[in-house]
């Protein structure tokens, strides 16, 4: 890509129960803790 580039990669865990999300339909099949991964790329075109 032309121009200046920046790339940011972030990975973190969240607990669904912290946001009031529960799994009463199929308990013990979906973890309360999930991992979020984001990969952001930006460019500045001169």
C-alpha positions, 0 to 999 in steps of 0.5 A: 500500500502506498503511504505511511502504514500503521498496524495494531493487533489486540487480543483480550478476554471478556466474561459474558456474565459481566455484560449480563449474557447467560447461557441457560439453553445449553449450559456448560457448552459455551464458555463464559470467557471468550477471546476477542482479537482485533487487527486494525490497519491504517494508511496515510496517503500523501 
